[in-house]
């Protein structure tokens, strides 16, 4: 190799990180010891699992460091790979393949030790390269951690969207169930009873006429309640119902609702009992709370036998008011209790007088209580009645 070729290599080596601190005399000796290589695109330079015994400096071209299809990095002119194998022979942890026609300089391990026996500048250069690599790995690790957090966030978002879709499908199915059965059935009964009155009025005894009229009245009342719940529920689902909280006396509202259901309770020989119903201001949407009270009290009447009692209790706590509706009626087994407020799990149950329902009212209660920053819960045991409790915040 002539002097010009050595000088050309020395100029090139000065730009390589591990040789930055090395004197010209050392670089000249290294330049003489390097072996030039030429590899074609797609050709493997080193294979994973081979023993490392040299390093490679890229003169011109591009290579990829990879393990099968996974690419660790892409290197170009001036980059070095396999530099740590100058210090110790060990199995290569990746394959290096040319991405284009590439020219390399190969530095053999034995030559390296011979030339650098009394010179430590290259070792410092390799240490510097190692530190830089560790720093780059830390940066990559931080980026991977951030990407992982983003992936976990996206996963959580997708899970929430999936659950929302499941809930929406349950809402749709429940809606069609109500339209197909729970609305159609009472209308058919109303038509049948009114048809009997229209065609056979003269043939009916006064007591039979009264029974039919009472049935028509009960059906109409239940039908109106169902339609009202359905309307309120559809408005909540469409996002058109937003709570408008105001301060109002909760005791007054409770007494109004109890008064509304008093005739119905008397008709079933059920006693409505007020306990600790004293004046207290709450901050909530009054109409929504009225709907909650109406649904819970009418449900308690529906599932309580004649001669039973329903207690409505008011407890005043630090920042909220607790309303308790307790009956000694039929109660519920654990299986029914678990899905009571879930729209896709609600079951239609007959009351003690054969009253029918959809479970929609309880779902609406949960929606309205939570919209008003409260909570609702239930305790029940089959044969021993139920206790529904919900909270309403007090004015701040």
ABEGO torsion letter per residue (X at the ends): XBAAAAAAAAAAAAABAAAAABBAAAAAAAAAABBBBBBBBGBBABBBGBBBABBBBBABEBBBBBBEABBABBBBBGBBBGAAAAABBBBBABBBBBABBBBBBBBBAAAAAAAAAABAAAAAAAAAAAAAAAAAAAAAAAAAAAAAAAAAAAAAAAAAAAAAAAAAAAAAAAAAAAAAAAAAAAAAAAAAAAAAAAAAAAABBAAAAAAAAAAAAAAAAAAAAAAAAAAAAAAAAAGABBBBBBBBBAAAAAAAAAAAAAAAAAAAGBBBBBBGBBBBBBBBBAAAAAAAAAAAAAAAAAABBBGBBBBBBBBBBAABBBBBBBBABAEBBAAAAAAAABAAABBBBBBAAGBBBAGAAAAAAAAAAAAAGBBBBBBBBBGAEBBBBBBBBBBX
